[in-house]
Amino acid sequence: MNPEVIVTNLKKRFTGVSGTVNALLPVQARSLAVGYLGSDMPGARLASEQCGQRFERLSFWQALRWSCSRLPDGRKRIWHVRRDPEMMLAIFLRDVLRLPVSLVFTSAAKHRHSWFPRWLISKMNGVISTTPEAASYVPNTTRVVPHGISLERFAPPADKLKVWQRTGLAGRYGIGVFGRVRPDKGSDIYVEAMLELLPEFPDYTAVIAGLCQPQHESFKQALLDKIALQGLSDRIIFLGEIAPAEVGQWYQNVLITVACPRYEPFGLTPLEGMACGCAVVASDTGAFRTIVDEGVTGHVVPTDDVAALVAALRIVMQDPLRAADMGRLGRQRVEQQFSVEREAEGVAAVYQSVWAGGISA
């Protein structure tokens, strides 16, 4: 394969960026010759093979060799980067080694970057921002392209109101939060809300799915101690890190997805939950206010506000039929506005703009 685009994901740990790349690669491979430089993406590989469209995983030396020459039609290859170290590497290849490549960067941060990232971004040939707010901090944004998710990987179960039974956990319904266990993700806010609500709603069990890194173990232990003190250790369950291929099943299992981080640049968990038929209650950060149709697919509450989270969840939890209906409408909303196919189309439009020479470095 002669890659038109080389997509990078050089961080070994699976992160939100990894999730985006994992979803996009097989879709991009349908219409572009895509090379991938980074850690293994088994989900993306499997999806590509199933649809008969494959991307090629490259070693660094393979990516470098391909980048030494232009494409047969004279276009420069594009390196699509998403992190500062990846921008640094790509700029070195283009501006120091003088390789014929163009650079595209995706920006999600909803704050003013420090001077060095701003300088790196200024050197890009094309910049994608995931929200209008993120674009307001990047003056050279080419196009706003919201993240999307795979509608095949994240899909609703046959019966949302009965699927919890397959988990073997207590109760009739599940409520879950997905992501790292640490303060900025609001794990403690979620636990506080569950400690107040679960005694009132005996049919529900809460799960927390996500990795806890060593530096946050004391934070997690404090939560476990508080849960034990309230006698709810069998109804607030830490699942640990879930394999990427199994995350969709846990979204299917729960009736309600909670996303209550204190800060998020964009945030995929509400989209993933909605795609799996969950009602969503989210804090007002990231793109959550754009993602959630207030009162229709769920609710958005002020950030770092346990009382507001409890009030919104109480409304949803007290009527499981309505929660399931919110999830059904949420799935429709994702299909219409936030599919990975729509994201791939927006990204491809930026590539075409760069190739057309309409953007200077």
C-alpha positions as a Markdown table, in Angstrom:
| # | Residue | x | y | z |
|---|---|---|---|---|
| 1 | Met | 0.0 | 0.0 | 0.0 |
| 2 | Asn | 1.1 | 3.5 | -0.8 |
| 3 | Pro | -0.4 | 5.6 | 2.1 |
| 4 | Glu | -1.9 | 8.9 | 1.3 |
| 5 | Val | -2.4 | 9.7 | 5.0 |
| 6 | Ile | -0.3 | 8.5 | 8.0 |
| 7 | Val | -2.3 | 8.6 | 11.2 |
| 8 | Thr | -0.3 | 8.7 | 14.5 |
| 9 | Asn | -1.2 | 7.5 | 18.0 |
| 10 | Leu | 2.1 | 7.2 | 19.8 |
| 11 | Lys | 0.9 | 6.9 | 23.4 |
| 12 | Lys | 0.9 | 3.2 | 24.5 |
| 13 | Arg | -2.0 | 3.6 | 27.0 |
| 14 | Phe | -5.5 | 3.5 | 25.6 |
| 15 | Thr | -7.0 | 7.0 | 26.0 |
| 16 | Gly | -9.8 | 9.1 | 24.6 |
| 17 | Val | -7.5 | 9.9 | 21.6 |
| 18 | Ser | -6.9 | 6.2 | 21.1 |
| 19 | Gly | -10.7 | 5.6 | 21.1 |
| 20 | Thr | -11.1 | 8.2 | 18.4 |
| 21 | Val | -8.4 | 6.8 | 16.2 |
| 22 | Asn | -9.7 | 3.2 | 16.9 |
| 23 | Ala | -13.1 | 4.2 | 15.5 |
| 24 | Leu | -11.9 | 6.4 | 12.6 |
| 25 | Leu | -9.3 | 4.2 | 11.0 |
| 26 | Pro | -11.5 | 1.5 | 9.5 |
| 27 | Val | -13.9 | 4.1 | 8.2 |
| 28 | Gln | -11.1 | 6.3 | 6.7 |
| 29 | Ala | -9.7 | 3.1 | 5.1 |
| 30 | Arg | -12.9 | 2.8 | 3.0 |
| 31 | Ser | -11.9 | 5.8 | 0.8 |
| 32 | Leu | -8.3 | 6.6 | 1.6 |
| 33 | Ala | -5.0 | 4.7 | 1.6 |
| 34 | Val | -4.3 | 5.0 | 5.3 |
| 35 | Gly | -1.1 | 4.0 | 7.2 |
| 36 | Tyr | -1.2 | 3.9 | 10.9 |
| 37 | Leu | 1.8 | 4.6 | 13.2 |
| 38 | Gly | 1.2 | 3.7 | 16.9 |
| 39 | Ser | 0.2 | 1.1 | 19.4 |
| 40 | Asp | -2.0 | -1.8 | 18.3 |
| 41 | Met | -5.6 | -1.2 | 17.6 |
| 42 | Pro | -7.3 | -4.6 | 17.6 |
| 43 | Gly | -10.8 | -3.2 | 17.4 |
| 44 | Ala | -9.9 | -1.1 | 14.4 |
| 45 | Arg | -8.1 | -4.0 | 12.7 |
| 46 | Leu | -11.1 | -6.3 | 13.2 |
| 47 | Ala | -13.6 | -3.8 | 11.9 |
| 48 | Ser | -11.4 | -3.2 | 8.9 |
| 49 | Glu | -11.1 | -6.8 | 8.1 |
| 50 | Gln | -14.9 | -7.4 | 8.5 |
| 51 | Cys | -15.7 | -4.7 | 6.0 |
| 52 | Gly | -12.9 | -5.7 | 3.6 |
| 53 | Gln | -11.1 | -2.3 | 3.9 |
| 54 | Arg | -7.8 | -2.5 | 5.6 |
| 55 | Phe | -5.4 | 0.1 | 6.8 |
| 56 | Glu | -1.7 | -0.7 | 7.1 |
| 57 | Arg | 0.1 | -0.6 | 10.5 |
| 58 | Leu | 3.5 | 0.9 | 9.9 |
| 59 | Ser | 6.7 | 0.9 | 11.8 |
| 60 | Phe | 8.4 | 4.2 | 12.3 |
| 61 | Trp | 11.0 | 3.4 | 9.6 |
| 62 | Gln | 8.3 | 2.3 | 7.2 |
| 63 | Ala | 6.4 | 5.6 | 7.8 |
| 64 | Leu | 9.7 | 7.5 | 7.3 |
| 65 | Arg | 10.5 | 5.7 | 4.0 |
| 66 | Trp | 7.1 | 6.4 | 2.6 |
| 67 | Ser | 7.4 | 10.0 | 3.6 |
| 68 | Cys | 10.6 | 10.6 | 1.6 |
| 69 | Ser | 8.7 | 10.9 | -1.6 |
| 70 | Arg | 5.4 | 12.4 | -2.8 |
| 71 | Leu | 2.4 | 10.4 | -3.9 |
| 72 | Pro | 2.4 | 9.3 | -7.6 |
| 73 | Asp | 0.1 | 12.2 | -8.5 |
| 74 | Gly | 2.4 | 14.8 | -6.9 |
| 75 | Arg | 0.5 | 15.3 | -3.6 |
| 76 | Lys | 2.3 | 15.4 | -0.3 |
| 77 | Arg | 1.4 | 12.7 | 2.2 |
| 78 | Ile | -0.4 | 14.0 | 5.2 |
| 79 | Trp | 0.6 | 13.2 | 8.7 |
| 80 | His | -2.5 | 13.5 | 11.0 |
| 81 | Val | -1.3 | 14.1 | 14.6 |
| 82 | Arg | -3.2 | 14.7 | 17.8 |
| 83 | Arg | -0.6 | 15.3 | 20.6 |
| 84 | Asp | 2.2 | 17.7 | 21.2 |
| 85 | Pro | 5.0 | 15.1 | 20.8 |
| 86 | Glu | 3.5 | 13.9 | 17.5 |
| 87 | Met | 3.4 | 17.5 | 16.2 |
| 88 | Met | 7.0 | 17.9 | 17.2 |
| 89 | Leu | 8.0 | 14.8 | 15.3 |
| 90 | Ala | 6.0 | 15.7 | 12.2 |
| 91 | Ile | 7.5 | 19.3 | 12.2 |
| 92 | Phe | 11.0 | 17.8 | 12.5 |
| 93 | Leu | 10.3 | 15.5 | 9.5 |
| 94 | Arg | 8.9 | 18.3 | 7.4 |
| 95 | Asp | 11.0 | 21.3 | 8.4 |
| 96 | Val | 14.3 | 19.8 | 9.4 |
| 97 | Leu | 14.6 | 16.7 | 7.2 |
| 98 | Arg | 12.7 | 18.6 | 4.5 |
| 99 | Leu | 10.4 | 15.6 | 3.7 |
| 100 | Pro | 7.5 | 16.3 | 1.4 |
| 101 | Val | 4.7 | 15.9 | 3.9 |
| 102 | Ser | 1.8 | 18.1 | 5.1 |
| 103 | Leu | 0.6 | 18.2 | 8.7 |
| 104 | Val | -3.0 | 18.1 | 10.1 |
| 105 | Phe | -3.7 | 18.4 | 13.8 |
| 106 | Thr | -6.9 | 17.8 | 15.8 |
| 107 | Ser | -7.5 | 20.2 | 18.7 |
| 108 | Ala | -10.1 | 19.4 | 21.4 |
| 109 | Ala | -8.8 | 21.6 | 24.3 |
| 110 | Lys | -11.3 | 24.2 | 25.6 |
| 111 | His | -8.7 | 26.6 | 27.0 |
| 112 | Arg | -5.9 | 28.8 | 25.8 |
| 113 | His | -2.8 | 26.7 | 25.0 |
| 114 | Ser | 0.5 | 27.7 | 26.5 |
| 115 | Trp | 3.0 | 29.3 | 24.1 |
| 116 | Phe | 4.8 | 26.1 | 22.9 |
| 117 | Pro | 1.6 | 24.2 | 21.9 |
| 118 | Arg | 0.4 | 27.4 | 20.2 |
| 119 | Trp | 3.6 | 27.6 | 18.3 |
| 120 | Leu | 3.4 | 23.9 | 17.3 |
| 121 | Ile | -0.2 | 24.4 | 16.1 |
| 122 | Ser | 0.7 | 27.5 | 14.1 |
| 123 | Lys | 3.0 | 25.3 | 12.0 |
| 124 | Met | 0.2 | 22.9 | 10.9 |
| 125 | Asn | -1.0 | 22.9 | 7.4 |
| 126 | Gly | -4.6 | 22.1 | 8.6 |
| 127 | Val | -6.2 | 22.2 | 12.0 |
| 128 | Ile | -9.4 | 20.4 | 13.0 |
| 129 | Ser | -11.2 | 21.6 | 16.1 |
| 130 | Thr | -13.8 | 19.3 | 17.7 |
| 131 | Thr | -16.1 | 22.1 | 18.9 |
| 132 | Pro | -16.7 | 25.8 | 18.1 |
| 133 | Glu | -15.4 | 26.6 | 21.6 |
| 134 | Ala | -12.2 | 24.7 | 21.0 |
| 135 | Ala | -11.9 | 26.5 | 17.6 |
| 136 | Ser | -12.1 | 29.9 | 19.4 |
| 137 | Tyr | -8.8 | 29.1 | 21.1 |
| 138 | Val | -7.1 | 28.0 | 17.8 |
| 139 | Pro | -7.0 | 30.9 | 15.3 |
| 140 | Asn | -5.9 | 28.8 | 12.4 |
| 141 | Thr | -8.7 | 26.2 | 12.7 |
| 142 | Thr | -9.6 | 24.9 | 9.2 |
| 143 | Arg | -12.9 | 23.2 | 10.1 |
| 144 | Val | -14.9 | 22.2 | 13.1 |
| 145 | Val | -15.5 | 18.4 | 13.1 |
| 146 | Pro | -17.2 | 16.9 | 16.1 |
| 147 | His | -16.1 | 13.5 | 17.2 |
| 148 | Gly | -18.3 | 10.5 | 16.2 |
| 149 | Ile | -18.5 | 6.9 | 17.3 |
| 150 | Ser | -19.0 | 3.5 | 15.6 |
| 151 | Leu | -22.7 | 2.7 | 15.5 |
| 152 | Glu | -21.7 | -1.0 | 15.0 |
| 153 | Arg | -19.4 | -1.2 | 18.0 |
| 154 | Phe | -21.8 | 0.7 | 20.2 |
| 155 | Ala | -25.3 | -0.6 | 19.7 |
| 156 | Pro | -28.4 | -1.0 | 21.9 |
| 157 | Pro | -29.4 | -4.5 | 23.2 |
| 158 | Ala | -32.6 | -6.3 | 22.2 |
| 159 | Asp | -34.3 | -5.4 | 25.5 |
| 160 | Lys | -32.8 | -2.5 | 27.5 |
| 161 | Leu | -35.1 | -3.2 | 30.5 |
| 162 | Lys | -34.0 | -6.8 | 30.9 |
| 163 | Val | -30.4 | -6.9 | 29.9 |
| 164 | Trp | -29.0 | -6.1 | 33.3 |
| 165 | Gln | -29.9 | -9.7 | 34.4 |
| 166 | Arg | -27.0 | -11.1 | 32.4 |
| 167 | Thr | -24.4 | -9.3 | 34.6 |
| 168 | Gly | -25.3 | -11.4 | 37.7 |
| 169 | Leu | -25.2 | -8.3 | 39.8 |
| 170 | Ala | -27.9 | -7.2 | 42.2 |
| 171 | Gly | -31.0 | -5.3 | 41.2 |
| 172 | Arg | -33.1 | -5.0 | 38.0 |
| 173 | Tyr | -31.3 | -2.0 | 36.4 |
| 174 | Gly | -27.8 | -0.7 | 36.1 |
| 175 | Ile | -26.4 | 2.8 | 36.2 |
| 176 | Gly | -22.8 | 3.3 | 35.2 |
| 177 | Val | -19.9 | 5.8 | 34.8 |
| 178 | Phe | -17.1 | 5.1 | 32.3 |
| 179 | Gly | -13.6 | 6.4 | 32.3 |
| 180 | Arg | -10.5 | 6.8 | 34.6 |
| 181 | Val | -11.0 | 6.7 | 38.3 |
| 182 | Arg | -9.6 | 10.0 | 39.4 |
| 183 | Pro | -10.7 | 13.4 | 40.8 |
| 184 | Asp | -10.9 | 15.2 | 37.5 |
| 185 | Lys | -13.3 | 12.6 | 36.1 |
| 186 | Gly | -15.6 | 13.2 | 39.0 |
| 187 | Ser | -15.6 | 9.6 | 40.3 |
| 188 | Asp | -16.1 | 11.0 | 43.8 |
| 189 | Ile | -19.1 | 13.1 | 42.7 |
| 190 | Tyr | -20.7 | 10.0 | 41.2 |
| 191 | Val | -20.1 | 7.9 | 44.3 |
| 192 | Glu | -21.6 | 10.7 | 46.5 |
| 193 | Ala | -24.7 | 10.7 | 44.3 |
| 194 | Met | -25.0 | 7.0 | 44.4 |
| 195 | Leu | -24.7 | 6.9 | 48.2 |
| 196 | Glu | -27.7 | 9.2 | 48.4 |
| 197 | Leu | -29.8 | 7.6 | 45.7 |
| 198 | Leu | -29.3 | 3.9 | 45.9 |
| 199 | Pro | -31.1 | 3.4 | 49.3 |
| 200 | Glu | -34.1 | 5.2 | 47.7 |
| 201 | Phe | -34.0 | 3.0 | 44.6 |
| 202 | Pro | -33.4 | -0.7 | 45.6 |
| 203 | Asp | -33.8 | -1.9 | 42.0 |
| 204 | Tyr | -30.6 | -0.2 | 40.9 |
| 205 | Thr | -26.9 | -1.1 | 41.1 |
| 206 | Ala | -24.1 | 1.3 | 40.2 |
| 207 | Val | -20.9 | 0.3 | 38.4 |
| 208 | Ile | -17.7 | 2.3 | 37.8 |
| 209 | Ala | -15.8 | 1.1 | 34.7 |
| 210 | Gly | -12.3 | 2.3 | 34.2 |
| 211 | Leu | -8.6 | 2.1 | 35.1 |
| 212 | Cys | -7.3 | 3.5 | 38.4 |
| 213 | Gln | -3.6 | 4.4 | 38.0 |
| 214 | Pro | -1.2 | 4.0 | 41.0 |
| 215 | Gln | -1.1 | 7.7 | 41.9 |
| 216 | His | -4.9 | 7.6 | 42.4 |
| 217 | Glu | -5.2 | 4.4 | 44.4 |
| 218 | Ser | -5.5 | 6.3 | 47.7 |
| 219 | Phe | -8.4 | 8.3 | 46.1 |
| 220 | Lys | -10.1 | 5.1 | 45.1 |
| 221 | Gln | -9.5 | 3.5 | 48.5 |
| 222 | Ala | -11.2 | 6.5 | 50.2 |
| 223 | Leu | -14.2 | 6.0 | 48.0 |
| 224 | Leu | -14.3 | 2.3 | 48.8 |
| 225 | Asp | -14.1 | 3.0 | 52.5 |
| 226 | Lys | -17.0 | 5.5 | 52.3 |
| 227 | Ile | -19.1 | 3.0 | 50.3 |
| 228 | Ala | -18.4 | 0.2 | 52.9 |
| 229 | Leu | -19.3 | 2.6 | 55.7 |
| 230 | Gln | -22.7 | 3.1 | 54.1 |
| 231 | Gly | -23.2 | -0.7 | 53.6 |
| 232 | Leu | -23.4 | -0.4 | 49.8 |
| 233 | Ser | -20.3 | -2.4 | 48.8 |
| 234 | Asp | -22.6 | -4.9 | 46.9 |
| 235 | Arg | -24.4 | -2.1 | 45.0 |
| 236 | Ile | -21.5 | 0.2 | 44.0 |
| 237 | Ile | -19.1 | -2.0 | 42.0 |
| 238 | Phe | -15.7 | -1.0 | 40.7 |
| 239 | Leu | -15.2 | -3.1 | 37.5 |
| 240 | Gly | -11.7 | -2.0 | 36.9 |
| 241 | Glu | -10.3 | -1.5 | 33.3 |
| 242 | Ile | -12.6 | -3.0 | 30.7 |
| 243 | Ala | -11.1 | -4.3 | 27.5 |
| 244 | Pro | -12.0 | -2.0 | 24.6 |
| 245 | Ala | -13.8 | -4.8 | 22.8 |
| 246 | Glu | -16.1 | -5.3 | 25.9 |
| 247 | Val | -16.9 | -1.7 | 26.7 |
| 248 | Gly | -19.9 | -1.6 | 24.4 |
| 249 | Gln | -21.5 | -4.6 | 26.3 |
| 250 | Trp | -21.3 | -2.7 | 29.6 |
| 251 | Tyr | -22.9 | 0.3 | 28.1 |
| 252 | Gln | -25.7 | -2.1 | 26.9 |
| 253 | Asn | -26.0 | -3.5 | 30.4 |
| 254 | Val | -26.8 | -0.2 | 32.1 |
| 255 | Leu | -30.0 | 1.8 | 31.7 |
| 256 | Ile | -28.4 | 5.1 | 32.6 |
| 257 | Thr | -24.9 | 6.5 | 31.8 |
| 258 | Val | -23.5 | 9.2 | 34.0 |
| 259 | Ala | -20.7 | 11.5 | 32.8 |
| 260 | Cys | -19.7 | 14.0 | 35.5 |
| 261 | Pro | -16.1 | 15.1 | 35.0 |
| 262 | Arg | -14.9 | 18.4 | 36.3 |
| 263 | Tyr | -13.3 | 19.1 | 33.0 |
| 264 | Glu | -13.4 | 17.4 | 29.6 |
| 265 | Pro | -12.2 | 18.7 | 26.2 |
| 266 | Phe | -14.9 | 16.9 | 24.3 |
| 267 | Gly | -16.0 | 13.6 | 26.0 |
| 268 | Leu | -17.1 | 10.5 | 24.2 |
| 269 | Thr | -18.8 | 8.6 | 27.0 |
| 270 | Pro | -22.3 | 10.3 | 26.6 |
| 271 | Leu | -22.2 | 9.4 | 22.9 |
| 272 | Glu | -21.2 | 5.9 | 23.6 |
| 273 | Gly | -24.0 | 5.5 | 26.2 |
| 274 | Met | -26.6 | 7.1 | 23.9 |
| 275 | Ala | -25.6 | 4.8 | 21.0 |
| 276 | Cys | -26.2 | 1.8 | 23.3 |
| 277 | Gly | -29.6 | 3.1 | 24.3 |
| 278 | Cys | -28.8 | 4.7 | 27.6 |
| 279 | Ala | -30.4 | 7.8 | 29.1 |
| 280 | Val | -27.6 | 10.2 | 29.9 |
| 281 | Val | -27.0 | 12.6 | 32.8 |
| 282 | Ala | -23.8 | 14.7 | 32.3 |
| 283 | Ser | -22.0 | 17.6 | 33.8 |
| 284 | Asp | -21.8 | 20.9 | 31.8 |
| 285 | Thr | -18.3 | 20.4 | 30.4 |
| 286 | Gly | -16.8 | 19.2 | 27.1 |
| 287 | Ala | -19.3 | 19.0 | 24.3 |
| 288 | Phe | -22.0 | 17.5 | 26.6 |
| 289 | Arg | -24.5 | 20.3 | 26.2 |
| 290 | Thr | -24.3 | 19.9 | 22.5 |
| 291 | Ile | -24.5 | 16.1 | 22.6 |
| 292 | Val | -27.4 | 15.7 | 25.1 |
| 293 | Asp | -30.8 | 17.0 | 24.0 |
| 294 | Glu | -32.0 | 18.4 | 27.4 |
| 295 | Gly | -35.0 | 16.6 | 28.7 |
| 296 | Val | -35.3 | 14.4 | 25.7 |
| 297 | Thr | -32.2 | 12.2 | 25.7 |
| 298 | Gly | -31.1 | 13.1 | 29.3 |
| 299 | His | -30.0 | 16.0 | 31.4 |
| 300 | Val | -27.0 | 18.3 | 31.7 |
| 301 | Val | -26.2 | 19.6 | 35.2 |
| 302 | Pro | -23.7 | 22.1 | 36.6 |
| 303 | Thr | -20.2 | 20.8 | 37.0 |
| 304 | Asp | -19.0 | 19.7 | 40.4 |
| 305 | Asp | -22.5 | 19.8 | 41.9 |
| 306 | Val | -23.6 | 16.6 | 43.7 |
| 307 | Ala | -27.0 | 18.0 | 44.6 |
| 308 | Ala | -27.8 | 18.9 | 41.0 |
| 309 | Leu | -26.6 | 15.4 | 39.8 |
| 310 | Val | -28.8 | 13.7 | 42.4 |
| 311 | Ala | -31.9 | 15.8 | 41.4 |
| 312 | Ala | -31.5 | 15.0 | 37.7 |
| 313 | Leu | -30.8 | 11.3 | 38.3 |
| 314 | Arg | -33.7 | 10.9 | 40.6 |
| 315 | Ile | -36.0 | 12.1 | 37.8 |
| 316 | Val | -34.6 | 9.5 | 35.4 |
| 317 | Met | -34.3 | 6.6 | 37.9 |
| 318 | Gln | -37.9 | 6.8 | 39.1 |
| 319 | Asp | -39.3 | 6.0 | 35.7 |
| 320 | Pro | -37.3 | 3.2 | 33.9 |
| 321 | Leu | -39.7 | 3.2 | 31.0 |
| 322 | Arg | -39.0 | 6.8 | 30.3 |
| 323 | Ala | -35.3 | 6.2 | 30.8 |
| 324 | Ala | -35.4 | 3.5 | 28.1 |
| 325 | Asp | -37.3 | 5.9 | 25.8 |
| 326 | Met | -34.7 | 8.6 | 26.4 |
| 327 | Gly | -32.1 | 6.0 | 25.4 |
| 328 | Arg | -34.0 | 5.1 | 22.2 |
| 329 | Leu | -34.1 | 8.8 | 21.2 |
| 330 | Gly | -30.4 | 9.1 | 22.2 |
| 331 | Arg | -29.5 | 6.4 | 19.7 |
| 332 | Gln | -31.4 | 8.2 | 17.0 |
| 333 | Arg | -29.6 | 11.4 | 17.8 |
| 334 | Val | -26.2 | 9.8 | 17.5 |
| 335 | Glu | -27.2 | 8.1 | 14.2 |
| 336 | Gln | -28.2 | 11.5 | 12.8 |
| 337 | Gln | -25.5 | 13.8 | 14.1 |
| 338 | Phe | -22.5 | 11.9 | 15.7 |
| 339 | Ser | -21.6 | 8.9 | 13.7 |
| 340 | Val | -18.0 | 8.2 | 13.0 |
| 341 | Glu | -18.9 | 8.3 | 9.3 |
| 342 | Arg | -19.8 | 12.0 | 9.6 |
| 343 | Glu | -16.6 | 12.6 | 11.4 |
| 344 | Ala | -14.6 | 10.8 | 8.7 |
| 345 | Glu | -16.3 | 13.0 | 6.1 |
| 346 | Gly | -15.3 | 16.2 | 7.9 |
| 347 | Val | -11.7 | 15.0 | 8.3 |
| 348 | Ala | -11.5 | 14.0 | 4.7 |
| 349 | Ala | -12.7 | 17.5 | 3.7 |
| 350 | Val | -9.7 | 19.0 | 5.6 |
| 351 | Tyr | -7.3 | 16.6 | 3.9 |
| 352 | Gln | -8.7 | 17.7 | 0.5 |
| 353 | Ser | -8.3 | 21.4 | 1.4 |
| 354 | Val | -4.7 | 20.8 | 2.4 |
| 355 | Trp | -4.0 | 18.9 | -0.8 |
| 356 | Ala | -5.7 | 21.6 | -2.8 |
| 357 | Gly | -3.0 | 24.0 | -1.5 |
| 358 | Gly | -5.5 | 26.4 | 0.0 |
| 359 | Ile | -3.8 | 26.4 | 3.4 |
| 360 | Ser | -0.2 | 27.7 | 3.9 |
| 361 | Ala | 2.1 | 26.3 | 6.6 |
